Structure formats: C-alpha cells, structure tokens
C-alpha cells in the first residue's frame, strides 16, 4: 500500500540512511547490514516499504534506487544535512539573538553542507585540537573567527604570529574582552606587527567559530558553555572548503572594526573600515 512520499522519505531515520546509502551504488543486503550497522530483521521491513512506494528496486539480493528514488534522494540530501546540522548544534542556533545571524550566514551554511561529504571529521577534542595545531603551524595565513570565550585557538594563533606567521582574527565583543583580559601583554606586543591583525564585531552578530588554514577549515557551533563537548565541531578539507572559509571570514571582516594600538600603547578600535 502506497504512503505519502514525504512520510516514507523523512519519517524514519533508518529509511533516510538507507536511501542515502543506496545513492552511491546498488548494495547487497549483507553490505547494507555491515555499513549501516544493522541486521536483516530491522532493515528488511524498511526495504519492503521503499519497494512498495517505488523508491527501491530489487534484483536477487541486490537493492538499488529506482529512477524516482534517484530523483527524490538527490533533492532530499541537502534537506537531511540541514536537519542534522541544525539539530546537532541546536544550542548554538537557538541562542542566536534576532538579527544575530544575517541571511548570508544561512546561505554560507548551505554551502558548507555541500562540502561536508568531501572529508569531514567530528572527532574528539584532543585529536581535533592536535590536527588544528599542526595545520596552524604549517599554514602561511590563518583566518580565525571567535564567537565564544574558548581562547585555545587565538592563543595558538598569537604564538605563531610571533614567529612570522600571518594571522587575522575576528572576535565578537565578549570574546575580545576575555582575550584582552587574559593576554593583555601579548596583545600590546602583537598589535604593532604587520603580520597580525584583529577585528571586533559589536552588536548582536554571532557567527560560529571558524578557523581557516591553507588546507582545512574548522567550524564550531559552540555557545561557550563549560560543559560542552566538541561534538559540534566539524573539520573539512580541500580547496572548496578553504574557499568557503575565506569567503565567510571576509563577510564578517567587513562588518567588524579593526583594532589598532593607540599612541599610549593601549589597544583601541578604529572607526575606519576597508
């Protein structure tokens, strides 16, 4: 018996995963069970439902998407990614104030979702931090957006700037105040350097934390809560991901004000913008 295709496509996470898995190529029942970590008892009823609705066809023990299935799965893939990206980072998105996420940010997030399959890591905190540190040290130019008060990456960025690495950081106002408090002496030393620049976002604009190196992009949808894990951190690799990171940084750089050393050697926010 046929059901609403929307219900069939989106009402079961098992069916959703199955359809996206079959998008790659036809699979045997053994391959499905192995890759999706399931068993025949759980998956066969889902395959039966998909066949009844004309989304999957079977030949012997091999299952593949029908023409209708291929058309719909191609369209649903970005929607499923959007659901999961927003759901996995619910605390961040629900905490963004009205006007704190400009429309262009949602377009940028859509572009990020397209990049995720290339190679994306959502690993534990120590491995992500280690790989990011290595990328910082080998990159010619680091772009960093910091929207919460975790100052690990600005600290690494500052250390490498002293060694001649080019570094550009955009802080939200609360994050900058925390950085200036904990790294006051370093800030006074770094600001005169030609290879180091800081921008500050005022108002309610709340971008995700983003770090861009020559080879990879880290995106973190953290609210800055002390009990958060790094499950909301994604690391994407490749030229497309880096270009996405550069465009995102540039958008928020235009909105921010550059920081410059005052004659008294105290940092102040310049009124001029590029």
Helices and strands as residue ranges (DSSP letters): H 5-10, H 13-22, E 27-28, H 29-35, H 40-52, E 56-59, E 62-65, H 67-88, H 90-95, H 103-115, E 120-121, H 125-138, E 141-146, H 152-162, E 166-172, H 173-182, H 184-190, E 196-201, E 209-212, E 216-220, G 230-232, E 233-237, H 239-255, E 257-261, E 267-269
